[in-house]
Amino acid sequence: MNIQDQWDVKFLDVVRQSELKRGATREQLLFPDSEEVEELMDDYGYEAVLEREHDDELEDILGEELMELMERSVFSAEHPRQQLISFINGLGFHLLDWIVLLETEFGVSSTKFTGEATKKMEKRLSHFPYIDKETSIFDVTFGEAIELLERVTDGAVRIR
């Protein structure tokens, strides 16, 4: 992808088009406990989940809305294992995911994300993917997200 071509596109749409989070819903991306779901997959395996052996535990973690989405998109799919993996990969969006997105989709060098720059991101965006009390990174354009990144790192990370 080209940065300038995506400048006025919603950040959510850019993320949903990426290899990293292709097709993930906003609800999946805003899910805060993706690590907990990954642990459940590690503990029980994909097959046990696909056989619906841990639905109650999974619903406790995901909540009703995401569980319903998972039922619609995974359990009724032609290739449920692939859909389950895709669904799990779509959960959560962290600062590291943002960095990986910029590196893999836009060719931004990893050297731009120094330890100091990353610490500034973590400190100043401590509730990421929320960028303030009510606004998430998915509510802004890609260009606004880049400007935010440059601002919170005091220009240490320059994308344009």
C-alpha positions as CSV (number, residue, x, y, z in Angstrom):
1,M,0.0,0.0,0.0
2,N,1.1,3.6,-0.6
3,I,0.8,6.0,2.3
4,Q,-0.4,8.9,0.3
5,D,-3.1,6.8,-1.4
6,Q,-4.5,5.8,2.0
7,W,-4.2,9.3,3.6
8,D,-7.9,10.1,3.6
9,V,-9.1,6.5,4.2
10,K,-10.5,5.5,7.6
11,F,-7.7,3.8,9.6
12,L,-10.2,0.9,10.3
13,D,-10.4,0.2,6.5
14,V,-6.6,0.3,6.1
15,V,-6.3,-2.2,9.0
16,R,-9.1,-4.5,7.6
17,Q,-7.3,-4.6,4.2
18,S,-3.9,-5.5,5.7
19,E,-2.5,-9.1,5.8
20,L,-2.2,-8.6,9.6
21,K,-5.9,-8.2,10.4
22,R,-7.7,-8.8,7.1
23,G,-11.4,-8.7,7.4
24,A,-11.5,-8.1,11.2
25,T,-14.5,-6.2,12.5
26,R,-14.2,-3.1,14.6
27,E,-15.5,-5.1,17.6
28,Q,-12.8,-7.7,17.1
29,L,-10.1,-5.1,16.9
30,L,-11.3,-3.2,20.0
31,F,-11.4,-6.5,22.0
32,P,-9.0,-6.0,24.9
33,D,-8.4,-9.6,26.0
34,S,-6.9,-11.2,22.9
35,E,-4.1,-12.8,25.0
36,E,-6.7,-14.6,27.1
37,V,-8.3,-16.2,24.0
38,E,-4.9,-17.2,22.7
39,E,-4.1,-18.9,26.0
40,L,-7.4,-20.8,25.7
41,M,-6.5,-21.9,22.2
42,D,-3.0,-23.0,23.5
43,D,-4.6,-24.9,26.4
44,Y,-7.4,-26.7,24.5
45,G,-6.4,-26.6,20.8
46,Y,-8.4,-25.5,17.8
47,E,-10.2,-28.8,17.4
48,A,-11.7,-28.8,20.8
49,V,-13.0,-25.3,20.2
50,L,-14.4,-26.3,16.8
51,E,-16.2,-29.2,18.5
52,R,-17.8,-26.6,20.8
53,E,-16.3,-28.2,24.0
54,H,-15.5,-24.8,25.5
55,D,-18.3,-22.5,24.4
56,D,-19.1,-21.3,27.9
57,E,-15.6,-20.4,28.7
58,L,-15.1,-18.8,25.4
59,E,-18.3,-16.7,25.7
60,D,-17.2,-15.6,29.2
61,I,-14.0,-14.2,27.6
62,L,-15.5,-12.9,24.4
63,G,-18.8,-11.7,25.5
64,E,-22.1,-12.4,23.8
65,E,-21.7,-10.1,20.8
66,L,-18.3,-11.5,19.7
67,M,-19.4,-15.0,20.5
68,E,-22.3,-14.6,18.1
69,L,-20.0,-13.2,15.5
70,M,-17.7,-16.2,15.9
71,E,-20.6,-18.6,15.6
72,R,-21.7,-16.9,12.4
73,S,-18.3,-16.6,10.8
74,V,-16.5,-19.7,12.1
75,F,-18.8,-22.6,12.9
76,S,-20.9,-22.3,9.8
77,A,-17.9,-21.7,7.4
78,E,-16.8,-24.1,4.7
79,H,-13.3,-24.2,6.3
80,P,-14.0,-23.6,10.0
81,R,-10.4,-24.1,11.1
82,Q,-9.1,-21.4,8.8
83,Q,-11.9,-19.1,9.8
84,L,-11.2,-19.8,13.5
85,I,-7.5,-18.9,13.1
86,S,-8.5,-15.8,11.1
87,F,-11.1,-14.8,13.8
88,I,-8.5,-15.2,16.6
89,N,-5.9,-13.3,14.7
90,G,-8.4,-10.4,14.3
91,L,-8.9,-10.0,18.0
92,G,-7.2,-6.9,19.5
93,F,-5.1,-4.2,18.0
94,H,-2.1,-3.1,20.0
95,L,0.7,-0.6,19.5
96,L,2.9,-3.4,18.3
97,D,0.3,-4.3,15.7
98,W,0.3,-0.7,14.5
99,I,4.1,-0.8,14.1
100,V,4.0,-4.1,12.3
101,L,1.2,-2.8,10.0
102,L,3.4,0.2,9.0
103,E,6.4,-2.0,8.4
104,T,4.8,-4.8,6.5
105,E,2.1,-2.9,4.5
106,F,3.9,0.4,3.9
107,G,7.6,-0.5,4.1
108,V,8.4,1.8,7.0
109,S,11.7,0.8,8.4
110,S,11.8,-0.8,11.9
111,T,14.7,1.4,12.8
112,K,12.3,4.4,13.1
113,F,10.7,2.7,16.1
114,T,13.6,3.1,18.6
115,G,13.1,2.1,22.2
116,E,12.7,5.7,23.1
117,A,10.0,6.3,20.5
118,T,8.1,3.1,21.5
119,K,8.2,4.2,25.2
120,K,6.7,7.6,24.2
121,M,4.0,5.8,22.3
122,E,3.2,3.5,25.2
123,K,3.2,6.4,27.7
124,R,1.2,8.8,25.6
125,L,-1.2,6.3,24.2
126,S,-1.7,4.2,27.4
127,H,-5.3,3.2,26.5
128,F,-4.5,2.3,22.9
129,P,-6.4,1.6,20.6
130,Y,-8.3,4.5,22.3
131,I,-6.6,7.8,21.7
132,D,-8.8,9.7,24.1
133,K,-11.8,8.8,26.3
134,E,-14.3,8.2,23.5
135,T,-12.2,8.1,20.3
136,S,-10.4,5.0,19.0
137,I,-7.7,4.9,16.4
138,F,-10.4,3.4,14.1
139,D,-12.4,6.6,14.2
140,V,-9.8,8.7,12.4
141,T,-8.3,8.6,9.0
142,F,-5.0,7.0,8.2
143,G,-3.5,10.4,7.8
144,E,-4.7,11.6,11.2
145,A,-3.3,8.4,12.7
146,I,0.1,9.1,11.1
147,E,0.0,12.7,12.4
148,L,-0.8,11.4,15.8
149,L,2.1,8.9,15.7
150,E,4.5,11.7,14.7
151,R,3.1,14.0,17.5
152,V,3.3,11.5,20.3
153,T,6.8,10.6,19.5
154,D,7.8,14.2,19.2
155,G,8.8,13.7,15.6
156,A,11.1,10.8,16.4
157,V,9.0,8.7,14.1
158,R,8.6,10.5,10.8
159,I,6.5,8.7,8.2
160,R,5.9,11.3,5.5
